[in-house]
Amino acid sequence: MSWDNPNARFILPAGILFVVCCLAIPAWAGYRPHFMETRVGPFHLGGIVALAQFFMAWIAAALYVRTTNIFDRDARAILDDTHHREVPEPHPTRSRHQFSRS
């Protein structure tokens, strides 16, 4: 995968961030339970982190949709450009029957 590809520049960092955040909650809960039990107002920090992960997933999905819409627009422009080009006629001395097997 090349960093010149705009798809790779978005997907790879976003995927790594998402996996790290998904693994952070069970790691913190297992290795630092006192940290996750810390109260912030009426909530535990573990609940806040879990809720933040939910919102992060929605934000990542929204960013992905926005980014793919840009890619789709670019791909559509390329397709429109290729469809408007003139297609060369086949060579007049060759017919498709010359290449078929009898």
C-alpha positions as a printed Julia matrix, in Angstrom:
102×3 Matrix{Float64}:
   0.0     0.0     0.0
   1.41    3.34   -1.04
   1.08    6.58    0.9
   0.42    8.28   -2.46
  -2.99    6.63   -2.42
  -5.44    8.99   -0.65
  -7.44    5.97    0.47
  -4.43    4.61    2.35
  -3.68    7.98    3.95
  -7.12    7.92    5.57
  -7.88    4.24    6.2
  -4.59    3.18    7.8
  -4.31    5.89   10.5
  -8.05    5.78   11.23
  -7.96    1.98   11.52
  -4.95    2.01   13.83
  -6.52    4.69   16.05
  -9.79    2.76   16.24
  -8.09   -0.55   17.14
  -5.91    1.12   19.79
  -8.95    2.78   21.35
 -10.93   -0.46   21.26
  -8.13   -2.32   23.02
  -7.54    0.46   25.56
 -10.83   -0.09   27.4
 -10.28   -3.77   28.3
  -6.59   -3.1    28.99
  -7.42   -0.27   31.39
 -10.21   -2.28   33.0
  -7.93   -5.28   33.5
  -4.67   -3.63   34.49
  -5.88   -0.4    36.09
  -9.33   -1.08   37.56
  -8.92    1.71   40.13
  -8.42    4.15   37.23
 -11.62    3.0    35.51
 -13.55    3.17   38.82
 -12.66    6.84   39.33
 -15.82    8.86   39.66
 -16.37   11.9    37.48
 -19.54   13.47   38.76
 -22.22   10.76   38.85
 -20.34    8.53   36.37
 -17.37    6.17   36.47
 -14.48    6.98   34.16
 -14.88    3.52   32.58
 -18.41    4.37   31.5
 -17.29    7.69   30.09
 -14.5     6.02   28.12
 -16.91    3.38   26.81
 -19.39    6.07   25.77
 -16.57    8.02   24.12
 -15.7     4.9    22.13
 -19.29    4.74   20.88
 -19.14    8.36   19.73
 -15.71    7.81   18.2
 -17.14    4.98   16.09
 -19.9     7.26   14.78
 -17.41   10.04   14.07
 -15.1     7.6    12.26
 -18.04    6.35   10.18
 -19.05    9.92    9.29
 -15.47   10.79    8.3
 -15.25    7.64    6.22
 -18.5     8.46    4.39
 -17.31   12.01    3.74
 -13.95   10.78    2.45
 -15.46    8.1     0.21
 -17.86   10.66   -1.23
 -14.81   12.66   -2.31
 -13.26    9.52   -3.83
 -16.56    8.68   -5.56
 -16.78   12.18   -7.01
 -13.23   11.88   -8.37
 -13.96    8.43   -9.81
 -17.18    9.7   -11.39
 -15.26   12.56  -13.03
 -12.74   10.09  -14.44
 -15.52    7.85  -15.78
 -17.36   10.8   -17.31
 -14.14   11.89  -18.98
 -13.52    8.45  -20.45
 -17.12    8.07  -21.65
 -16.97   11.35  -23.56
 -13.88   10.35  -25.52
 -14.3     9.07  -29.01
 -13.84    5.35  -29.28
 -11.73    4.45  -32.33
 -13.39    2.31  -34.94
 -11.97   -1.18  -35.46
  -9.52   -1.66  -38.29
 -11.51   -1.92  -41.56
  -9.55   -4.83  -42.98
 -10.07   -7.11  -40.01
 -13.4    -8.49  -39.06
 -14.14  -10.31  -35.85
 -14.8   -13.48  -37.86
 -11.16  -13.67  -38.95
 -10.12  -14.4   -35.39
 -12.82  -16.89  -34.51
 -12.17  -20.63  -34.67
 -14.17  -22.72  -37.1
